[in-house]
Amino acid sequence: MADITKSNFAEGQLKTIVERIERLEEEKKTIAADIKEVYAEAKGNGFDIKILRKVISLRKKEPHERSEEEAMIDLYLAALGMKVVREAA
């Protein structure tokens, strides 16, 4: 009898978890569609979407992470013989 109760509880718990994940996946689709609309609006207003995505990516990073990344990019460009031009922030 205890095994049946445990089994029923586990099944109910599993069903709840699956339903929550499914609901969150639907919300994720909605949010992704909303983000796509905002990018389309930005493009319609003349903004470069590729650069906008890069700016958003950079804003997610801490200042020291951005500095380290820029230094590595500069190093790689210099190794390839490409001129590095940075303006002071």
Backbone as CSV, one residue per row, in Angstrom:
resi,resn,N_x,N_y,N_z,CA_x,CA_y,CA_z,C_x,C_y,C_z
1,MET,0.819,-1.198,0.000,0.000,0.000,0.000,0.860,1.259,0.000
2,ALA,1.965,1.220,0.759,2.856,2.379,0.838,3.501,2.641,-0.513
3,ASP,3.802,1.558,-1.238,4.421,1.726,-2.562,3.466,2.404,-3.538
4,ILE,2.188,2.085,-3.447,1.186,2.702,-4.317,1.067,4.187,-4.005
5,THR,1.069,4.518,-2.722,0.983,5.922,-2.316,2.195,6.688,-2.814
6,LYS,3.388,6.112,-2.654,4.613,6.751,-3.133,4.580,6.908,-4.646
7,SER,4.095,5.874,-5.326,4.019,5.905,-6.786,3.052,6.985,-7.250
8,ASN,1.893,7.070,-6.615,0.909,8.097,-6.965,1.468,9.490,-6.711
9,PHE,2.177,9.660,-5.583,2.782,10.951,-5.266,3.826,11.316,-6.309
10,ALA,4.691,10.371,-6.673,5.740,10.617,-7.662,5.128,10.955,-9.023
11,GLU,4.074,10.251,-9.396,3.412,10.529,-10.672,2.804,11.927,-10.669
12,GLY,2.157,12.277,-9.568,1.566,13.607,-9.456,2.621,14.692,-9.487
13,GLN,3.720,14.447,-8.795,4.815,15.410,-8.767,5.429,15.560,-10.157
14,LEU,5.633,14.449,-10.840,6.193,14.477,-12.188,5.267,15.241,-13.131
15,LYS,3.974,14.983,-13.037,3.004,15.671,-13.889,3.050,17.178,-13.645
16,THR,3.126,17.572,-12.390,3.200,18.996,-12.048,4.456,19.633,-12.629
17,ILE,5.570,18.955,-12.506,6.837,19.481,-13.044,6.763,19.630,-14.553
18,VAL,6.257,18.614,-15.234,6.144,18.658,-16.692,5.229,19.795,-17.125
19,GLU,4.111,19.961,-16.452,3.177,21.035,-16.797,3.789,22.411,-16.568
20,ARG,4.550,22.561,-15.491,5.231,23.838,-15.232,6.238,24.145,-16.335
21,ILE,7.012,23.136,-16.710,8.002,23.325,-17.778,7.311,23.693,-19.079
22,GLU,6.234,23.009,-19.402,5.492,23.317,-20.626,4.959,24.749,-20.604
23,ARG,4.440,25.180,-19.473,3.917,26.545,-19.344,5.052,27.569,-19.517
24,LEU,6.195,27.289,-18.908,7.343,28.196,-19.037,7.871,28.234,-20.471
25,GLU,7.856,27.098,-21.144,8.281,27.058,-22.552,7.360,27.938,-23.406
26,GLU,6.075,27.910,-23.132,5.136,28.761,-23.866,5.412,30.240,-23.578
27,GLU,5.675,30.559,-22.312,6.008,31.937,-21.954,7.290,32.376,-22.648
28,LYS,8.250,31.453,-22.744,9.517,31.754,-23.410,9.284,32.077,-24.883
29,LYS,8.397,31.328,-25.528,8.065,31.603,-26.933,7.446,32.980,-27.088
30,THR,6.558,33.318,-26.171,5.907,34.631,-26.212,6.926,35.746,-26.029
31,ILE,7.816,35.581,-25.065,8.845,36.588,-24.810,9.776,36.710,-26.015
32,ALA,10.159,35.583,-26.608,11.026,35.614,-27.785,10.352,36.366,-28.927
33,ALA,9.063,36.170,-29.089,8.324,36.884,-30.136,8.286,38.379,-29.838
34,ASP,8.124,38.733,-28.566,8.127,40.143,-28.169,9.487,40.784,-28.449
35,ILE,10.542,40.079,-28.136,11.894,40.594,-28.383,12.112,40.780,-29.880
36,LYS,11.653,39.831,-30.667,11.780,39.931,-32.125,11.069,41.180,-32.638
37,GLU,9.904,41.469,-32.079,9.156,42.669,-32.479,9.919,43.945,-32.140
38,VAL,10.567,43.969,-30.976,11.331,45.151,-30.570,12.523,45.346,-31.510
39,TYR,13.194,44.271,-31.881,14.305,44.373,-32.843,13.789,44.883,-34.191
40,ALA,12.638,44.405,-34.613,12.057,44.873,-35.876,11.742,46.360,-35.796
41,GLU,11.227,46.791,-34.663,10.944,48.217,-34.456,12.237,49.032,-34.515
42,ALA,13.277,48.524,-33.856,14.572,49.214,-33.866,15.113,49.316,-35.291
43,LYS,14.994,48.226,-36.041,15.450,48.225,-37.435,14.653,49.242,-38.243
44,GLY,13.366,49.291,-38.016,12.508,50.247,-38.707,12.865,51.694,-38.401
45,ASN,13.468,51.898,-37.223,13.895,53.239,-36.837,15.336,53.530,-37.246
46,GLY,15.936,52.614,-38.035,17.252,52.859,-38.593,18.430,52.335,-37.784
47,PHE,18.169,51.584,-36.732,19.269,51.041,-35.941,19.810,49.764,-36.572
48,ASP,21.124,49.564,-36.436,21.795,48.365,-36.939,21.572,47.248,-35.915
49,ILE,20.850,46.228,-36.299,20.459,45.160,-35.380,21.666,44.355,-34.908
50,LYS,22.605,44.094,-35.780,23.805,43.338,-35.401,24.558,44.081,-34.303
51,ILE,24.705,45.384,-34.459,25.402,46.186,-33.455,24.575,46.271,-32.173
52,LEU,23.274,46.401,-32.313,22.395,46.452,-31.150,22.511,45.171,-30.325
53,ARG,22.550,44.026,-30.984,22.713,42.746,-30.281,24.053,42.704,-29.547
54,LYS,25.103,43.221,-30.193,26.427,43.244,-29.579,26.425,44.150,-28.342
55,VAL,25.783,45.316,-28.443,25.698,46.233,-27.307,24.972,45.563,-26.141
56,ILE,23.891,44.882,-26.421,23.139,44.194,-25.371,23.996,43.105,-24.737
57,SER,24.739,42.391,-25.563,25.640,41.363,-25.056,26.707,41.963,-24.141
58,LEU,27.273,43.097,-24.553,28.314,43.747,-23.752,27.759,44.278,-22.437
59,ARG,26.535,44.776,-22.453,25.928,45.317,-21.228,25.692,44.233,-20.177
60,LYS,25.605,42.987,-20.599,25.405,41.881,-19.664,26.684,41.558,-18.894
61,LYS,27.820,42.031,-19.406,29.111,41.704,-18.808,29.548,42.781,-17.830
62,GLU,30.331,42.354,-16.866,30.930,43.284,-15.917,32.016,44.083,-16.646
63,PRO,32.296,45.310,-16.175,33.322,46.137,-16.837,34.671,45.423,-16.999
64,HIS,35.102,44.693,-15.976,36.399,44.008,-16.098,36.345,42.893,-17.152
65,GLU,35.195,42.257,-17.300,35.060,41.226,-18.335,35.148,41.849,-19.730
66,ARG,34.504,42.998,-19.898,34.571,43.695,-21.187,35.993,44.119,-21.494
67,SER,36.686,44.638,-20.494,38.073,45.077,-20.698,38.968,43.915,-21.097
68,GLU,38.809,42.792,-20.411,39.596,41.603,-20.740,39.303,41.131,-22.166
69,GLU,38.032,41.139,-22.535,37.649,40.713,-23.882,38.244,41.648,-24.936
70,GLU,38.142,42.952,-24.697,38.705,43.923,-25.639,40.210,43.747,-25.763
71,ALA,40.897,43.500,-24.640,42.347,43.306,-24.672,42.713,42.073,-25.495
72,MET,41.943,41.008,-25.329,42.213,39.779,-26.101,41.943,39.998,-27.590
73,ILE,40.875,40.715,-27.900,40.574,41.010,-29.304,41.703,41.840,-29.907
74,ASP,42.155,42.862,-29.170,43.264,43.695,-29.640,44.519,42.857,-29.872
75,LEU,44.805,41.949,-28.949,45.966,41.072,-29.075,45.875,40.214,-30.334
76,TYR,44.716,39.617,-30.570,44.522,38.769,-31.746,44.636,39.586,-33.035
77,LEU,44.011,40.779,-33.043,44.087,41.622,-34.227,45.528,42.029,-34.512
78,ALA,46.273,42.379,-33.472,47.668,42.757,-33.639,48.480,41.588,-34.180
79,ALA,48.190,40.381,-33.695,48.898,39.186,-34.171,48.617,38.928,-35.644
80,LEU,47.467,39.360,-36.103,47.102,39.195,-37.517,47.540,40.385,-38.366
81,GLY,48.215,41.334,-37.744,48.686,42.507,-38.481,47.606,43.512,-38.766
82,MET,46.532,43.465,-38.022,45.436,44.401,-38.212,45.580,45.526,-37.220
83,LYS,45.414,46.749,-37.689,45.587,47.917,-36.850,44.446,48.004,-35.829
84,VAL,44.809,48.288,-34.586,43.840,48.427,-33.515,43.674,49.904,-33.220
85,VAL,42.449,50.405,-33.323,42.161,51.814,-33.027,41.073,51.845,-31.969
86,ARG,41.415,52.378,-30.810,40.431,52.501,-29.719,40.406,53.934,-29.266
87,GLU,39.205,54.458,-29.109,39.048,55.789,-28.549,38.887,55.673,-27.063
88,ALA,39.366,56.668,-26.335,39.217,56.670,-24.885,37.748,56.825,-24.521
89,ALA,37.348,56.044,-23.537,35.946,56.098,-23.105,35.684,57.282,-22.207
